[in-house]
Amino acid sequence: MSSMGLEMSMKQKLSTELRMAPHIIQSIEVLTLPILELQAFVQEQLEINPVLETLENSEDMEESHPSLSSEEKQEEASEKDELKPVDEARLNSFENLELEGWDEFYSQDRIAKRGDDDDKDKKLEAMQNSADRPCSLQDHLFEQFRFSDLPEHLWPIGEQIIYNIDANGYLRYPLEEIVRGITPNPSIEHAQEALRYVQKLDPSGIGARNIQECLILQLLPQDPDYQFKKDLIEKYLQDISDNKYPKIAKELGRDIEEIKFAVEEIKHLNPKPGAKYGAEQSHIILPDVVIELVDGEYVIRMEDEYIPQLRINPYYMRLLQEEKADTELNSQAKDFIKKKIESANWVIDAIRQRQNTLYRVVAELVKNQRLFLDHGLNALKPLKMQEVADALQIHVSTVSRAISEKYIQTPRGIFPIKFFFTGSIDKKGGENESRVSVKQRVQEMINQEDKISPLSDEEIVERLKQSGLEIARRTVTKYRKALGIASSRRRKQY
């Protein structure tokens, strides 16, 4: 029989690790904040740190501390200037059936989905400028439903149907599944009757089970072409999306012009009738930097007026300097104030560094993208973050953080700052052209094409090659799709 012994020993181990100081972490976080989130950060710091104040509020010092002498007030006024931080410088309209994603919506509609709402971007939610909750689709439907002449025994079914209508206005669950949750279980016939009542509610097209039913519900029965449009929707919706007008004309015995006229009217129907209810409000885009053309030169202006100017309240600075009895209470209070002043200095310095770094990056951008500012997208120069980082002698990650989710207002419009960093495509002669400008050239070629005989991707490649730009057909296809432009077959007009 063997025995097991436990042994304890001490060993030394030498290792190195990199730890970032809290104020450095805070500086990095502040650098990444877009201007609206920076405002929220400043407000939070003002609430949690009593020694921080805005310069606007510092004028109320006399009311806050009436015990200050006239000499102290004068001293405080001079400190105010010294402590001031450095200020460095479309399915819904059907206007274009092919390009608004009709075919994508159509294909998705063929598979019933129970949760097709995208997750909301939390950072975009922070930019919303909405105070009131908009009326939901269910609220709007129930408001009408209570005044409908629906027979009383169908009310529970109608309510259950409304509860199961999704954000776009579709009933994605089978009626058999809906009635299963009602006690006692109603018949399918009653469920179908209740659904017909719901489908009469506003907006027109609500409660449909698929896109065809949704569009047909919006047709007017008194329209002389009602049956013709209904046939187009029921049988030829995919062919319309694929631009197969000759096939439709042959099968229906109608002229192509008649079909095109009917399709134009169908395009004005709404495939997502419930989407406008409870929709998010427009997002505010507040630029961090503004570039203005002044006397032939581009001037950079930081939008500092949106960021409260911070300073440390001189009253607390004075408390640390006063000679009082060194009691435990006084010692604890002074330690507390000292830590809060140190934290406030970090915040003020982090904001100053953010503004200074962003200004330097934008100044380098203006230097590199002067031609874009003068002439537009076709003159956008290929530029990498590493090039700007090397010019400013900072790390490329600092450039990335400085421009993250920030916008710049230029004479050419408002752009994300990241827009100006773009890859390149080689041209003959050793020159490079930015991918954005190549996309713009593709867009312009298609805008100017003969719609009876639109340009194929191969023809676009050949035209680009004639201008010295070697580019693969698959790249043109990728750019065309990114621009939301349909294939040449679907762009063809008959």
N, C-alpha and C positions, 0 to 999 in steps of 0.2 A: 504494500500500500504506500503510495507516494504522497508527499505533502507539498502543498503549494504555498509559497511565501510572497508577500506583497512588499515591494521595495519602493521607497520614495527617494528621488534624487533631484538635485538642482543643476541645470545646465544654462550656460550663457549662449545667447544667439544674437548675432549682429545682423541687422537688416536695415534697409533704407526704404522709406515710403514718402510719397509726395502728398502733402496736405495743404489745401488752400485755406488761407485765412478767411474768416467770415465776411470781412469787408470786400475782399477780392471777389468772392462768390456773389455778393450783392451787386458789385459793379458790373459783373457779367450779366446778371439778370436784368439790371436796369438798361444795359446796352441793347438788349433784345426787345424791349418793350416798345410797341408802336405808341403813338402819341396819346390816344384815348386810354390805353391801359396805363401809361405813365401818369396821366391825370389821376386815375384811380389809386395808383401806388402812392402818389404824393398825399392824397387825401387820407389814405390809411395811416401813413407815417405821422401826419398832423394829429390824428386821433389817438395814436398810441404813445407818442413822444411829447410830453408837456413842454419841453424846452424849445421845440420847433415852432416857428410861426411864419406866416407869410408877411411880406413887406406891407401889404395893404392893411393887415390887422395890427401891425406894430404901431400904427398911429393911435390906437386905443390904449396905449400903455399907461397914459395918465389916469384913465378911469380904472384900469386893472390894479395899478399900484400908486394910489394917491399919496403915499408916504414919501415918495421920492422928492428930494429937494430940488430947487431950481438949477443948482450946479449939476446934480446928477442927471436931470432931464437934458441939460445941454450936452453933458458927456455922452448920454445915450444917443442923442441925435447925431453926434459925430461918429459914434460906433456904428450907427445904422449905415452910414456911407461906407465905412471900412469893411463891414461884414457882408455887404451886398455881393451875391455870387457873380462871378465873371460871366458875361453874356457873350459867348463865342458862337462866332458864327460857323320756233313758235307754233307750237302746237295750238295754242289757244286761238290764234287768228287765222290759221291755215293759209297764210299769205304765200308760203312756199311749201308745198306738200312734201317734196323730196328732201329739202334741206332742213326742215324743222323736226325731223325724226319720226315721221309718220310710220315708216317701215319698222323702225325699232319699237315703237309703241304697239304697232300691230302684232309683231312677233311675240312681244312680251304678253300681250293680252290673251294669246292663245293658251297660256298656262296660267290658271287661276292662282293668284298670290294672296296671302293673308297679311303680309307686312311689307308693302312695297315703298314705304316712306323712308327716305334716306335719313341717316343719323345727322343731326344738326351739328354743324361745326361750332364748337364752344367759343372759339375765338371770334367768329363772326357774330355770335349772339351778343358778345360783349360790346360790339359796335352798333347794336340796334338802337334806334332812337324812337322807341315805342313805349308809350305810357299805359295805354289801355289795351286789354285783351280783346282782340277782334271777335265778332260773333262767329261761333263755330257752325259748321254745316248742320250738325244734329240740332243745335238750338234753332236754327232757321227752319228746319223741316218740322220740328215739333210745334213751333209757333203756328204753322199752317195746319198741321195735322189735327190739332185740337178743335179747329173750326170746320173740319171736313165732315161730309155727310156719310162717313163710313159706318155701316151697321155695327151695333155695340159688340156683337160677338166676334167681330174681326179686329177690334181695337188691340188686344194683346199681340196679335200677329203683326199688325202694322207697326207697333212700337218696336217689336223685336227686329223687324226688317230694317227700320231706321237705325237702330243701334249697330247693325252689322254693315252699314254702308261706309265704304272707306273714304279717305280724304279727297279722292278724285271724283267721288260720286257713284262708284260702282258697288254692286252687291256681289261680293266675291264668294260668298258661301252658298251652297245649294239650298233650296227651300226645304228639302227633306231634313237637312241638318238643323236649320233654323227652328222648324216646328218641333223638333225633338226636345228642345229645352222649354217648351210650353206645356203646362199641365192644366186641364187634360190635353192630350195631343190632338191638335186640329187636323183636318184632312188637307191633302195637297191642293184640292180644289179651292178650299177656303184661303189657303196661303197664296195661291195665284190671284185670287180676287183681291186680297189685301194689297198685293204687290202692284196691281193695276191702279189702285187708289194712290199709292205712294208715288208711282211714276207720273201721276198728274200734277204733282207738287212742283213748285219752282225751286231751283232752275230746271228748265226743260232738259230732259235726257237723264234725270236722276234715277237711281235704282236699276240701271241697266246691268245685264250680266256680261256683256262684251261690247266692243266698240261699235259693231254693226247695229246692235239694238239701241245703243246710246244715240247714234246719229239718226236712226229712223224715228226715234221718239221725238226728235226735234223738227222733223219734216211736217209741213202743214198739209193735212188731208185734202184741203180745198185747192191746193196747188194743182194746176192742170198736168204738170210733169211729176206728180207725186209718185206714181207707180214706176216711171222711168228712173227717177233718182233712187227709189227704194231698191230696184233691181241692181243698179250700179253698186249700191252699198252692200247689199246682201251677197252678190256673186262676184264682183269685180274690184273690190277694194284693194287687194294685193296687186292686181294688174294695173290699177291706177297708180299705185305707188311705184311700180316698175316701169311706168311710162309706156305700157303696151296698148296704145290707143288704136292702132290698126286692127289688132286682134279683137278688141271690144266692139269696134265698128262692124267688123265682119259678122260676129256672132249675134249682135243685136239688130243688124240691118239699119244702122243709123250713120249719119255723116259724122266725121271726126269733129267738125266744128260744133255740132249739137252736143256731143259728148263733152268736149272741152268746156262749153258754156255751163252744162249741168255740174261738172266737176268744180268749176269756179264757185258755184253757189254752195256746193257741199263743203268746200273749204271754209266757208264762213260759219259752219256749225262748230260746236265746241266739244272736242273729244274728252275733256276733263271738266265737266260742268260744276263739280264741287270744289275745284282747286282754289277758287277765289275766296272761299269762306275760311276764316281762320288763318289766312296766308300771312307769312311774316312781312313786316314792314320793310321798306327799302333801307338798305344799310348806308350809313354815313361813311364816306371816305374822306378823312381829314389828312391832308398831306403834312408830312413832317418838315418838308423843305419846299421852297418855292424858288423857281428860276425865272427871272424876268430879263427882258432885253431892254437895256438902258443905254442910249447913245451908242448903239452898235456893239455893246459888250453885254455878256450874260452875267447878271449879278445874282448871287446866292443869298437867299434870306431864310433863316431858320424861323420856324413858327413858334417862337418863344412865348408869345403872348398867351398861348393856351396852357403853358406850364407855370403854375404859381411860383413866384420867386421866394425862396426860403432863406431864413436866417435863424440864428440862435438868439433867443430872447435874452437881452443884456441883463435883465433882472436876475436870472439864474447864474449868469457868469459872475455877477457881483456877489452872490451868496457864497460862492466858493472862496472869494477873496476876503470876506469879512473875518475878523478875529473875534471869536466867541469862545465861551467855555467849552473845552473839549470833552463834552459828555458823550456817552455811547449813542444817544439819540442823534446828536449833531453829526457824529462820525458816520452813522448809517445813512443819514439824509444826504450828506455830502458825497458819499460813495455812490448813492443812487443818482444824484444829479450829474456827477462826473461821468458815469456810464452812459447816461442819456445824452450828454453833450458830445461824447465820443461817437455815439451812434448817429446823432444828427449831423456831425461833420462828415461821416461816411456817406450819408444820403446826399448831402449837398455836393460832395466831391464826385459821387457816382453820376449824378445828373449832369454836372459840368463836363465830366469826361465823355458821357454819352453824346452831348451836343457837339463837343469838339471833334470826336472821332467821326461822327456822322457828317459834319461839315467838311472834314478833310477828304473823306471818301467821295462825297458829292463833287467837291472841287476837282478831284482827279477824273471823275466821270465827265464833267463838263469839258475838261481838257481833251479827253479822248473822243467824245461824241459830239463835238462841235458841228460836224457836217450833218448829223441827224437833226440837231436843233435848227440848222439853217435850211435843210432841204427835205426832211421827213424820213419815212421808213426805209426807202431805197438806199439811203446813205448811212444806215446804221452800221457801225463798225464792229467786227468780231472783237470781243473783249472777255478776258478771264479774270476771276477774282484774284488769282495769284499775281497777275500783272499789276493790279492796283495795290495789293499787299506789298509787293516788292518796291513799288514807287514810294510808298509811305513808310516802308521799313517796319511793318507790323505783320502779325501772323495772319494767314488767310482766314482762319476761323474768326478772327476779330472783324474782318470785313464782312463775313457771312452773318455774324450776329448783328452788326451795325445796320445792315440793310433788311434784316428779317421782318417781313410783314409791314414794311414802311413804304409810303408812297411819296412821289415827287410830282409837283405841279410845274409843267413847262409850257412854253408857248405852243407846243404841239399837243398838249393835253395832259391828263393826269395818268401816270403809269406807276406800277410797282417798281421800286428801284431795281429789283432783280431782273426786270425786263431788259436792262441795258447790258447785262452780262449774257452773252449768247455765243454759241459755238459757231464754227466757220466751215465753209466749203471751199476747197481749192479751185482756183481759176488758172487758166493758162497764163504764163508770164510770171508765176510766183505770187500773184496776188491772192487774197482771200476775200470772201464775201460772207456776211453773216447769214445765218439760217433764216432769221426774221425777214431780211430783205429779199431772200430767195422766195420765201412764202408770198411776200408782197408781189413779186414779179409773176408768180403763178396765178395769183388772184387777178392781177391786171390783165393777163393774157386771156383768162376765161371770161372776164367782164367784157372784153372787146371781141370775142369770138363770134363767128356766124352761128346763130342758134339753130339754123336748119342743118348745119353740118359742124357740130361742136368739136373742139380739139380733144383727141385722145391723149392719154398719158404719154404714149410714145411720141406723139407730135410735139408735146410740150418739152419733152427731153431733147428733141432735135433742135427746137428753137433756142433752148438754153445753151446747147452745145455751140450753136452758131455765134453766141455772144461770149464764148470762151469758158463756159461753165460746164464741167463734166459732172453729171449727176445721174444716178441710176433711176430706172423707171419706178422701182419700188419706193424710192425716196420721194419722188413726185406724188405717187399714190398716197403715201403717208401724209405729206403736207396738204394734199387736197382734202383728205378726210379730216385732218385737224382743222381746216378752214370751214368745214361743214359743206363742202361742195360735192354734189353727186357725180356719178360717173358720166361719161360722154353720152352713153346710150340713154340714160335717164334725163339728161339735159336737153336732148333733142326735141325740137318743136316741130309738130306736124302741121 
